[in-house]
């Protein structure tokens, strides 16, 4: 369900190389429980894990990890 007022932490990580990205992502709430992530910098080819941590205004938290392969 859409969630307004959440805190979103967006973390790309390249586990095979032990590093993230040099550019910090910018998360913006655009309204109606929708958020936009800008400046995603998956600058190297290979396997990335992108973890999204969400903390609701009520303090409840959850996370999800997306596996991405960049060619």
C-alpha positions as CSV (number, residue, x, y, z in Angstrom):
1,X,0.0,0.0,0.0
2,X,1.2,3.6,-0.6
3,X,3.0,5.0,2.4
4,X,3.5,8.7,2.9
5,X,6.2,10.2,5.1
6,X,8.5,7.2,4.9
7,X,12.3,7.3,5.1
8,X,13.8,5.5,2.1
9,X,17.5,4.4,2.2
10,X,18.7,3.1,-1.2
11,X,22.0,1.2,-1.2
12,X,23.7,-0.3,-4.3
13,X,26.5,-2.7,-3.4
14,X,28.8,-4.8,-5.6
15,X,29.7,-7.8,-3.4
16,X,32.2,-9.3,-5.8
17,X,34.3,-6.2,-5.4
18,X,33.4,-5.1,-1.9
19,X,32.2,-1.6,-2.8
20,X,29.2,0.6,-3.4
21,X,28.9,3.6,-5.7
22,X,30.8,6.9,-5.4
23,X,27.6,9.0,-5.9
24,X,25.0,9.2,-3.2
25,X,21.5,8.6,-4.4
26,X,18.8,11.2,-3.8
27,X,15.4,9.9,-2.7
28,X,12.4,12.3,-3.1
29,X,8.8,11.9,-2.0
30,X,6.7,13.0,-4.9
31,X,3.3,12.6,-3.2
32,X,0.6,10.0,-2.7
33,X,3.1,7.5,-1.2
34,X,5.3,7.6,-4.3
35,X,9.1,8.1,-4.2
36,X,11.7,8.8,-6.8
37,X,15.3,7.7,-6.7
38,X,17.8,9.8,-8.7
39,X,21.5,9.5,-9.5
40,X,21.7,5.7,-9.4
41,X,25.3,5.1,-10.5
42,X,25.9,1.4,-11.3
43,X,29.2,2.4,-12.9
44,X,30.8,-1.1,-13.4
45,X,29.6,-4.1,-15.3
46,X,28.9,-7.1,-13.1
47,X,26.6,-8.3,-10.3
48,X,25.1,-5.6,-8.0
49,X,22.8,-6.0,-5.0
50,X,20.5,-3.0,-4.5
51,X,18.9,-2.9,-1.0
52,X,16.0,-0.6,-0.3
53,X,15.3,0.0,3.4
54,X,12.0,1.6,4.3
55,X,11.0,3.1,7.6
56,X,7.5,4.3,8.0
57,X,6.4,7.4,9.8
58,X,5.0,5.0,12.5
59,X,8.5,3.5,13.0
60,X,7.8,0.2,11.3
61,X,10.6,-0.9,9.0
62,X,11.2,-3.4,6.2
63,X,13.7,-4.0,3.4
64,X,14.1,-5.6,0.0
65,X,17.1,-6.5,-2.1
66,X,17.1,-6.6,-5.8
67,X,19.9,-8.5,-7.7
68,X,21.0,-6.7,-10.9
69,X,23.5,-7.8,-13.5
70,X,25.0,-4.9,-15.5
71,X,26.4,-5.8,-18.9
